[in-house]
Amino acid sequence: MAPPRPVQLRPSARKPVQQIRVLVVEDVRTVAISVQAVLLQAGMEVEIAETGAEAWERKQEFRPDIALIDLGLPDVEGFDLVERFATPGDCGIILVTANDEESARVMALETGADDYMVKPAPTRELVARIHALHRRLHRPQSDRMMRIYIDPSQRCLIGATGERTSLTEAEMSALDTLLDAGGVSVSREWLSRIALKRPLHADDRSVDQLVMKLRRKLASQGASERVILSARRQGYVIADPSLFRAIPRPTPANSNAVHLNGTESVGAE
């Protein structure tokens, strides 16, 4: 009887699943432990911080992929912590708070949060949102939009596919003003004067609404959700000005196509 042949085991083609690191910032210990247990069961690595100061310290050491932040912290205003976490751009942020007012949700998104959930957050939905945000933040580099072209003559944005997104005059002025600032924050007052042609009045949210619409149009061209950050009590800033390229006006000799960097063409009409 012939001896059995050794079985050749092929290495698995599957890539190891990356464990998501989550920092839970919650001052109520029982709530924090409950959330931690749910996320640990979902296969995530989880740490807890009960104050803003502890959260910032844990962020430097733990280096979370995503932070779940409650607005009602004892030592710092939640929006200030969100803005501080969002500024480096290395951590996704989901606000999980009992505050369900629209103004709070808007302020959270404007200061840099990626998502917002009202307590008590359904556990399955919380886990799903964490996975969804992690996927968005960790897409392969080849899948990300690397450039958005601005066509001032047509007042529109052009993405990698050549699809055009029209801008209003106010949106174009706001985008130009933010880009001209070169990574420095522009005040709401100045944006109101330049883009809306009027001074900003108390409780006037027209600039915030303008920026939100502009964000949506940039996102439709593949830009990050954080392409325009809110510098609280200061204004707005373009997170990465190098993302944008301006298209020169077409010359008479070649008016049927717009050329990018002398080699590419987008949306020949």
C-alpha positions in Angstrom: 0.0 0.0 0.0 1.5 3.3 -1.1 2.1 5.8 1.7 -0.3 8.7 1.7 0.8 11.8 -0.2 1.3 14.9 1.9 -1.4 17.5 1.6 -0.3 20.8 0.2 -2.1 23.6 2.0 -2.5 26.7 -0.1 -2.2 30.0 1.7 -5.5 31.8 2.1 -6.2 34.5 -0.4 -8.1 36.4 2.1 -6.5 39.5 3.6 -6.6 39.7 7.4 -9.5 41.8 8.7 -8.2 45.0 10.2 -9.4 45.5 13.8 -11.1 48.8 14.2 -9.8 50.9 17.1 -12.6 52.9 18.8 -12.2 55.5 21.6 -15.4 55.9 23.6 -15.5 59.4 25.2 -18.4 59.3 27.7 -18.5 60.6 31.3 -21.1 58.2 32.5 -19.1 55.1 33.4 -22.0 52.6 33.1 -22.9 53.9 29.6 -19.3 53.8 28.5 -18.8 50.2 29.7 -22.0 49.1 28.0 -20.9 50.6 24.7 -17.5 49.1 25.1 -19.0 45.6 25.6 -21.0 45.9 22.4 -18.1 47.0 20.3 -15.8 44.3 21.8 -18.3 41.7 20.9 -18.3 43.1 17.3 -14.5 42.5 17.2 -13.3 46.0 17.8 -10.5 47.2 20.0 -12.0 49.7 22.5 -10.8 52.1 25.1 -12.7 54.6 27.3 -12.1 58.2 28.3 -14.4 60.0 30.8 -13.1 63.6 30.3 -11.9 65.7 27.4 -8.4 65.9 28.8 -8.3 62.1 29.2 -9.7 61.7 25.7 -7.0 63.8 24.1 -4.3 61.9 26.0 -5.8 58.5 25.0 -6.0 59.7 21.4 -2.2 60.3 21.3 -1.4 56.9 22.8 -4.2 54.7 21.5 -4.4 56.3 18.0 -8.1 55.3 17.4 -9.6 55.0 13.9 -12.9 56.3 15.2 -13.9 58.3 18.3 -17.4 58.2 19.8 -17.9 61.5 21.6 -20.6 62.6 23.9 -21.3 66.4 24.0 -21.9 66.5 27.8 -18.3 66.2 29.2 -17.4 67.7 32.6 -14.3 69.6 31.7 -14.7 70.7 28.1 -17.4 71.6 25.7 -18.1 68.7 23.4 -17.9 70.8 20.2 -14.5 72.1 21.1 -13.2 68.5 21.6 -14.8 67.5 18.2 -13.0 70.3 16.5 -9.7 69.4 18.1 -10.0 65.7 17.2 -11.0 66.6 13.6 -8.2 69.1 12.8 -5.4 66.5 12.2 -7.8 64.5 10.0 -6.5 61.1 11.3 -9.6 60.0 13.2 -13.3 59.6 12.3 -15.8 61.1 14.7 -19.3 60.0 15.6 -21.2 62.1 18.1 -23.4 60.0 20.4 -25.4 62.3 22.6 -28.8 62.9 24.1 -29.1 66.3 22.4 -31.4 65.8 19.5 -31.8 69.4 18.5 -31.2 70.2 14.8 -28.8 73.1 15.8 -26.6 70.7 17.7 -26.5 68.2 14.8 -25.6 71.0 12.4 -22.9 72.4 14.7 -21.4 68.9 15.2 -21.1 68.4 11.4 -19.7 71.9 10.9 -17.0 71.4 13.5 -15.8 68.2 12.0 -17.9 65.3 13.1 -18.6 62.6 10.4 -21.8 61.3 11.9 -24.3 62.0 14.7 -26.5 59.6 16.7 -29.0 60.3 19.4 -29.0 58.3 22.6 -30.0 55.7 23.2 -28.3 54.6 20.1 -29.4 51.2 18.7 -26.4 48.8 19.1 -26.7 47.2 15.7 -27.0 50.6 14.0 -24.0 52.0 16.0 -21.8 49.1 14.9 -23.0 49.4 11.3 -22.2 53.2 11.3 -18.7 52.6 12.7 -18.0 50.0 9.9 -19.4 52.4 7.3 -17.4 55.3 8.4 -14.2 53.2 8.7 -14.7 52.0 5.1 -15.1 55.6 3.8 -12.0 56.8 5.7 -9.9 53.9 4.6 -10.7 53.5 0.9 -7.7 52.5 -1.2 -5.8 55.5 -2.5 -6.5 54.5 -6.1 -10.3 54.8 -5.3 -10.1 58.3 -4.0 -10.6 61.5 -5.9 -7.2 63.0 -6.2 -8.1 66.2 -8.0 -11.1 68.4 -8.5 -10.9 70.9 -11.3 -12.6 74.3 -11.2 -13.8 75.8 -14.5 -14.3 79.5 -13.7 -15.6 80.3 -17.2 -18.4 77.8 -16.8 -18.7 78.2 -13.0 -18.5 74.5 -12.3 -16.5 71.6 -10.8 -15.1 68.8 -12.9 -14.3 65.4 -11.4 -12.2 62.5 -12.7 -15.0 61.2 -14.8 -15.5 64.5 -16.5 -18.9 65.1 -14.9 -19.7 68.7 -14.2 -21.4 70.1 -11.2 -22.6 73.7 -11.5 -22.0 76.3 -8.8 -24.0 79.3 -8.0 -22.2 82.7 -8.1 -22.2 82.7 -4.3 -20.8 79.2 -4.1 -18.1 80.0 -6.6 -17.1 83.2 -4.7 -17.0 81.3 -1.4 -14.8 78.5 -2.8 -12.4 81.1 -4.5 -12.2 83.0 -1.2 -11.4 79.9 0.8 -8.8 78.7 -1.7 -7.2 82.1 -1.9 -6.7 81.9 1.9 -4.2 79.0 1.4 -5.2 76.9 4.3 -6.0 79.8 6.7 -9.5 80.1 8.1 -11.8 82.7 6.6 -14.3 84.4 8.9 -18.1 84.0 8.4 -18.3 87.8 8.2 -15.8 88.0 5.3 -17.5 85.1 3.5 -20.8 86.9 3.8 -19.4 90.1 2.4 -17.6 88.5 -0.5 -20.0 85.7 -1.4 -23.4 87.0 -0.3 -22.6 90.8 -0.9 -23.9 91.8 2.5 -22.7 92.0 6.2 -23.4 89.1 8.5 -26.1 89.8 11.1 -26.6 88.2 14.5 -28.1 84.7 14.3 -27.6 84.7 10.6 -26.9 81.2 9.4 -26.9 81.9 5.6 -23.1 81.5 5.4 -23.3 78.1 7.2 -26.0 77.0 4.8 -24.0 78.2 1.8 -21.0 76.2 3.0 -23.1 73.1 3.6 -24.4 73.2 0.0 -20.9 73.7 -1.3 -19.7 70.7 0.7 -22.4 68.5 -0.8 -21.4 69.6 -4.3 -17.8 68.9 -3.6 -18.7 65.5 -2.2 -20.6 64.7 -5.4 -17.3 64.9 -7.2 -15.6 62.5 -4.7 -14.1 65.0 -2.2 -13.7 64.1 1.4 -16.5 65.0 3.8 -13.9 67.1 5.6 -12.8 69.1 2.6 -14.1 72.3 4.2 -13.6 72.4 8.0 -15.3 74.7 10.5 -12.9 76.6 12.7 -15.3 77.4 15.5 -15.6 81.0 16.4 -13.3 81.8 13.5 -14.9 80.6 10.2 -14.1 78.0 7.6 -10.9 76.6 6.1 -10.1 74.3 3.1 -8.4 71.3 4.7 -6.3 70.4 1.6 -6.0 73.2 -1.0 -3.8 71.0 -3.2 -6.9 68.9 -4.0 -8.1 71.7 -6.4 -6.8 72.8 -9.8 -8.1 75.7 -11.8 -8.7 75.2 -15.5 -7.5 78.1 -17.7 -10.1 79.5 -20.1 -10.0 77.8 -23.5 -8.1 79.5 -26.2 -9.7 80.3 -29.6 -7.5 77.7 -31.3 -8.8 74.9 -29.0 -12.2 76.0 -27.8 -13.9 72.6 -28.1 -12.0 70.9 -25.3 -10.6 71.9 -21.9 -7.0 70.6 -21.4 -5.6 69.8 -17.9 -1.9 70.2 -17.4 -1.4 70.1 -21.2 -2.2 66.4 -21.5 -5.6 65.5 -20.1 -8.9 66.6 -21.5 -12.3 66.7 -19.7 -15.7 67.0 -21.0 -15.1 68.0 -24.6 -18.3 69.5 -25.9 
